[in-house]
Amino acid sequence: MFQQILDLSLGSLFLLLSGFYGTILIIQFMLDPLRDIPGPLLARITRFWLFFEVYKGSFERTNIQLHRKYGPIVRIAPGEYSIDDFEAARTIYGHGNALVKGPFYGVFMPPNPEWASLFSDVDPHRHAVQRRKFAAWYSMSSLVGYEPFVNNCSSILSQRFSEFAKLGQTVDMQHYLQCYAFDVIGEITFGNRFGFIEKGDTDGVFAAIDARLLYATFVGIFCPWIHRFLFPLLPKNGSYGYVLNYTLRQIEARSKALKDPENVGREGPPDIMTKVHRAHEENPQKMTRTDLIVICQSNIAAGSDTTSITLSSVFYHLMKNPQSYQRLQSEIDVAAREGRISDHVTFKEAQELPYLQAVIKEALRIHPATGLPLQRVVSPNGATIAGRFIPGNSHVGINPWVAHRNTSIFGPDADTWRPERWLEIEEQGRGGEIEKYFFAFGMGSRSCIGRNISLLEISKLVPQLLRDFDFVLDESEELRSLNRQFVKQQNFMARIVARSEKS
C-alpha cells in the first residue's frame, strides 16, 4: 500500500514538474520577439534537438539543408541562430566590431582564464594581448625558417609510401596524412619529430585529442556552464590531462637539449618553442611559463587535425575527379622539367603553380575542417543581422560548410568540386570579395593563427607526392566523415603506385 502511494506521489510530482517546465517553455516562446524565425520545431523549445543532430555526426550537411529550406536565418536552439548572409559576416566577425566568442569555446580549456588558448579564449582583450605575443612566429615571413622541417617530414612520408607501393598495399590515407601533419608540427614546435610516420600513434595522442573534442563539443553545445563543475571530476590522465602531460614531456626534452653544451652552435633554424623559451628568459613577466605551455599544447592539440583534413580533402577529390588530377599532375611535371620547382618544392615555388593553389582553395572550400557554426554572442544592445534585429545576448554563427555552399558567392555549382572556379575568380578580380566569405581558417581577428603553417605544409607536400606517386581510390566502401567540431574523414583507403614503376 505504501509503495503504491509513493509511486502515485512520484508520478504526480513528475507530471507537475513536466507541466511547469512546459508552461515556462510556452511562455518563453510566446514572449520571444523572434518566434517567427523558422527552424525545426524542437529547436524552438530545447537544445536537445541540436545536441542529437550533432551526435549523429553529420551536422554540417544538416545545417546546409536547413538554410536551403528556411533561408538565411535558421533557429537551431532557443536563442541561437545559424546565419548564411554575406553582409552579416562583417557584422559578426569583422575587425574592430566583432562579436565576442560564445561560451561553447570556453569548454575547450580548463576553467581558468590563465590557461586559455588563442582558440578557446572568450575574452577579446586578453586574446588580443596573447596573440600579439606569438603572431610574428606564425607570420608569412617566418615560413622560410620552417621549410627544412617540412622537407624532412615529406622525405620520410615519401619513403613510407614507396614501401607501400612496393607491397601493393592499400593504406588509410587520412591516418598517414595526420601522422605527417603531427610530425611536422613536432619539428616546427620542438625541433624534433614525434616519429608517427614510421610507428603510428603508439602514444595514444590522437585518441586523447579526439576524446577532448568529443567532451568539449557536447558539453559546449548543451550546457557549457557546467564545465567548471565537471572539469575537476575528469580523470587526471584523461583527455585534457594526457595532452597536457604529453606537451610537458616534449617541453622538458627540448629544454634539456637547449641547455646541452654539445648542442651549442649546432642548432638549425629555431623552432617555436626555442623562440618562446628565449622570450621567456628575456622577460618572464611578459612571456610566462604558462604562455610557453599553452602555445605548445595548442600546436599539438590543433596543429594536425586541420591540416590532415585539408590534405585528405585534396587527395580524395583529386582521385574522385581524374580531370583535375591529370591537370594538376601535368602542371607539376611541366614545372619540374622546366626547372621551376626544386626537388623539395619551396613555398614560394608552390605559389607560382596556379592550378595547385586553385585545388588547395577548392579543397578548403568543399570540405572545411570546422563543421559547426562559429558561435558569437550578440552585444547587449542587439544587432541587425541578415536584415533582422537580433536581441542582445543571443547566439549567432556562420557554419563554414554553409557559407562555402552559398550559390550567390560561389556560383550555381557550389556543391560541385571545380578548382577552375578560383582561376575564374582571379580573372574577374573577385578574390578580395570572396575572402570575406571564406571561412576555412575562421574569420576576422579570431582567425586561426596557424593558417600559414598549414598552407606551408599543404603547398609543399601535395606537389611532392604527386610528382612521385599515383594514388588510386579504393571505392569498395564510401568515404565517411564524423563531425566533432572538426569534420574528420574516415575510411579513406587508397592504393599507391610509384610513377617510376608504372608501365
N, C-alpha and C positions, 0 to 999 in steps of 0.2 A: 504493500500500500504506500509506504513512504517513498519507495523508488518511483512509483507511478506519479506521485505528487511532484517529486523532484524533476522527473522527465518533463512533466507538464509545465512546471515553472521555468525550466531552462528553455523549453520550446517557445513559451510565451515571451521570455526575455529576448530570445533571438529574433522573433518576429517584430517585437517592439523596437529593437535596435536597428533592424533592417528597414523598418518603416521610417524611423527617424532619419537614418542616413539617406534613404531615398528622397525624403522630403527636402533635406538640405540640398541635394543634387538638383532637384527640380527648381528650387528657389534660385540657386546659383545660375542655372541655365536661363530662367526667365529674366533675371536681372542682368545677364550678360549683354552688353551693347553690341557684341559681335556674334550673336547667336545665329545670324543669317549666313555667316561664312560656312561654306559647305565642308563636308568631310564625313568619314564613317560615323554611323550613329553612336557606337560605343565610345568613340574618341571624344564625344561631347561631354561625357559624364565621368570617364575614368581613364587613368593612364595604363590600365591593364591592356587595352587594345594595342597601344604602341609597344608595350613590353612583349606581348605574344607575337606581334608581327616581326619584331626584331629577332625574337627567339627562333623563328622559322629559318633565319639565316640568309634571306634574300630581300631585305627591306629596300635596298637601292632600287630594285625593279618595281616593288610595290609602290614606292614613292613616285616613280616616273608615271605609273598608271594612274595614280591619284590625281596628278596635275593634268593629265590628258582628259580625265573625266570631269574634274571640278574647276580647272582654271589656275590662275597664278597664285592664289592664296588657298591653302588647304589646312583645315584644323586636324592635327594629329594627336592632340591630347588637350584636356582642359587648360586654356590659357597658353597653348603652344601652337605655332603655325609654321608650316613649311611654305617657302616662298620660291617662285620662279619668275623673276622680273629683272630686266637689265638695269633699270634705274634704281631699283631697290638695293642692288648690290652696293652701290656707292653710299646709300643711307646707312646700311647695316655695317659695312666693313671698311668704309672709306677712311683714308688717313686723316687724323685730326678730329674727326667727328664719329669715329666708330663706336658702336655699342659695345658694352663690356661682355666678356665671355660668360656663358651661363654656368650654373652650378654643376652641370654634367662634368665639366673638365676638372673640377676640384677633386673628384674621386680618383683621378689618375696619380695623385700624390698623397703622401702621409698628411694627416690633418694638422700640419704645422707649416705656416707660411714660409719659414726659413728653408724648407725643403722643396719649395715649388720649382718646377722646371719651367722653361720658356713655353712649353706646350700647355702645362696644366695651370699656370698662374692666372687667376681671375682678376688680379689687381693690375689695371693697366699702367699705373705709375711705377710700381715695383718691377713689372715686366720690362718697361722701357729702360729702367736703370740697368737691369740684368742683361738685357740684350746688347746694350752699348758695350758692356764688358767683353763680350765674346764676338761681336759682329765681324771684326777685322779678320779673325781666323777662319771664317766661313765665306769670305768675300771672293769674288772672281780673281782678284789679284793674288790670293793665297793658293789658288788651284795648282799653279805650276809646281809649287813645292810638294804637292801631294801626288803628282803623277807617277813618280817612281814606286810609290806604294801600290798604286793601282796596277802598274805594269807587272809587278811581282806576282800579284794575285791572279792576274789574267793569264800569265805564263803557266802557273800551276793548274788553273782550271783547264786550259788548253791541253796540258799534258794528261790530265784526268780524262778528258773527253776523248783523247787519242786512244787511251786504254779501252774505253767503252766501245769505240769504233772498231778496234781490232777484234773484240769479243762479239761484235754484232749485238750488243746488249741494249735493251730498251731501258731508259732511265727516267727518273722523276725530275723533269726539268726545273720545276718550281723549287724543289729541295736543293738542288745544286746551285741554282742561281741565288738562293738565300744564303747558302754556305759561302758562296763567293762574296756577296754583299757584306756578310758578317765578318769575314776575314779582312776585307778592305777596311771596314770601319775600325777593326782592331789595329791595323797598321797605321791608319791615319790618326787614331786617338792615342795609341800607346807605343807606336813604332814597332809593333810585334803582332804577327798574325795569330789568330786563335787556333789555326790548323783544322778548321772544319771541312775544307775542301777534300782533304785526304781521309780524315777519320770520321766525319759526320759530327752530329751534335751528341757526343758521348757525355757531355756535362749536363745535358738536360736544360740548357738555357732557352732554347726555342719553346719548350713546353712551359717553362716558367713565365716567359713573356706572354704566351698565349693565354695562360691562366689569369694573369693580371689584367689583360684586355677583357677577358670574359667577365671577371668580377666588376671591373670599372664600368664596362658598358651597361650591364644590367642594373647595378646599384645606381649608376648615374642617371639612367633613364627613369627608373621607377621612384627612387627615394634617395636623392643624393645627400640629404642632411643626416641620414642615418650612418653615413660612412665614419663619422667621428666616433661613433659608439662601436661600430663593427671592427674598425681597424685594430684597436688594442687586442681584440679577440682572435685575430688571424694568427695562424701558426708562425712562429718566429722564423722558420726556414721555409715558409710558404712562398708564394709567387713574388711578393714585394721584398721579403727578406732575402730570398735566394738571389734575385737580380742585384740587390744592394751588396750582398756578400761577394758575389762574383766580381762586381765592379771594384770593391775594396781590394780583392786579391790582385787584380790587374794593376791597380794603382800602387800597391805595395811592391810588386815585382818591378814596375817601371821606376819607382823611386829608388830602389836599390841599384838598378842599372845606371841611373843618372849619377849616383854617388860613387860608383865603382871607378877608382883611378885608372883602371885599364881601358875604360871606355872614353876617357878624355881625349879629344882630338880625333876620335874615330866615328863620331856621330854623323849620320847623314842628314837629310832635311829634317828640321824639327817637327815632331808630331804635336797634336793639340795639347796633350797632357803636359808635354815639356814646356810649351808656351804658357799654359796656365800656371804650372809649377813655378816658373821664373817670375811671373807676375805676382804670385803669392809671396815669394821670398822678398820681392822688392817692396811690396806694400800689403802686408797681411790683413790690414783693416779693409782695404778696398777689394782685394781678391782673397776671399776667405777660404779656409779648408773645405767648408760646406760647398762653396761655389765649385771647387775642383771636383768634389764627389758628384754633385748634381749634374754638371755638364758631361762628365764621363759616363755616368749612368744613363743620361738621356741619349747619348750616342749609341750605347749598347741596346737600350730598350726600343729605340725608334729608327736606328740607322740602317737596319737590314730589311725590315718588313716592307717599307715603302719602295725602296729601290728594287727589291726582288719581285714585288708585284708588278712594277712597271716593266722590268726586263721580261717577266713571264708574258705580259701583255704583248710586248714587241714580238717575241718569237712565236707565240701562239697564233697571232693574227697574220704574221708572215706565212706560216705554214698553212693556214686556212685559205690564204689568198695568194696563189702561185704567181700571179702577175706582179703583185707588189714585191714578193720575194725576189723574183728574177730581176726586176728593175733595180732594186737596192743592191743586190749582189753584183750586177753589171756595173753600177756606179762605183762600187768599191774596187772591183777588178780593174776598171779603166784608170782610176786614180792611182792604183798600185803600179800599173805598167808605166804610167807617165811620171812616176816618182813624186806624186803629190801627197802621198801618205807614207809614213815611216813603218818599220817593222812593228813597233808599238805605236799605233795611231795616236798622235798627240791630240789634246783637246782642241787646240787651235786648228789643226788639220780637219778634225771632225766637223767643225763649224762651217768648213768650206764644202761640205758634201750636202747639197740642198735636199736631196731626197731622203738621206739618213735623218736629217733634222725634222723633215715632214713626218716620217714614220714614227719618230720618238714622240712628237707632239700628238699624233693621232692615237698612239698607244696610251698616252696620258689622258687624252680626251675620252676615249671609248671605254677605258677601264681605269678610272682614277682610284688611288689607293683607299681613300676615305669614302664610306658609303652611307653615312648618316648626315643629317643637316648640321651645319656648323653653327651651333646654338649661341645666340646672343640674347641679352636682356634689354628690353626697351627702357629708355631712361624714364624717370618718374613722371615727367611732363607728357609722355607719349610721343609718338612719331607717325608721320604719314608714310606708309609703305605700300607700294603697289596700288596706289590710289585709295587706300583705306586708312583711316586714323586708327592706330593700334594703341590701346591704353598702356600707361606705364607699368613696368614690371612683367609684362607679357614676354614670352619667349618666342623668338623668331629665328629662322635659319634657312640657308640655301644648301641643298644637298648637291655636291659636285656632279653626281650621276644625273640629277635632274637638269642642272644648268647645261651640261655638256650634250644633252639631247634636245636642247631648245632649237626648234627649226628656224625661228626668226633670226638666230645668231649664226647657226652652223649649216643652215640650208635644209631643204626638204628631205635629204638623205642622211639626217643627223644620226639615225640608228645604224648606219652602214659604215663599215671600215673603208675609208678612202683617203689615204695620205695626200693625194693630189689637192685636196681642198686647201691645205696650208700653203701650197705653192700659188694657188689662185688668190688666197687672202693676201699674200705678199704682193702679188702683181697689182691687186686692187688698192693697195695701201691701207688695208684694214687691220693690219697686225696690232697696232696700238689699241684699237677699239675692241678687238676680240680678247685681248689680255684682260680687259676689265670684267670679263665674264668667263674666265678660265680659272678653275678652282683646283687644279691638280696639286698645287702646293699651298692651298689656303688663299687668303686674300688680305690685303691691307697690311697694317703693322703687325698682325699676328700670323703672317705667312711663315712657312717652315724655314728656319734658319739654315737647315742642311740642304736646301734646294740645290745649291751649286755643286756640292759634293755628290749628290745623287746624279745630277746631269753629267758630271765628270765621269763617274763610273759607267753610266749607260752609254755615253757617246764614245767611249774608248773600247768597251767590251764588245758591243754589237758588231762593228766592222771587223774586229779581230777574229771573232768566231766565224762570221760569215765568209771571211777570206779563206779560212782553213777547213771548214766543215759544211756539210749539208745536213739539214735536220728534217726528219720525216715524222709527221704526227701519227701517233698510234690512236686511231679513231674507233677502237673496239669499245670504248666507253666514252660517253660525252663528258666534256670538261665541266666541272662543278666549281662553285665558289662559295665561301662561307663568310658572311658579313658579321664581324665582331668589331665594329668601328672601322677596321681595315678589312677590305674585301679580298681575301686571300684565295688564290686558285688552288684547286685540289685535283688530284688525278691527272696531272699534266704530263703524260708519258710520251716520249719520242725516241726514235732511233737516230743515232749519229753516224754519219758516213764521212770519212776523211776525203776531202776533194782530190788529194794527190793519188788516191787509190781507186777512184771511180774509173770505170771502163769507158 
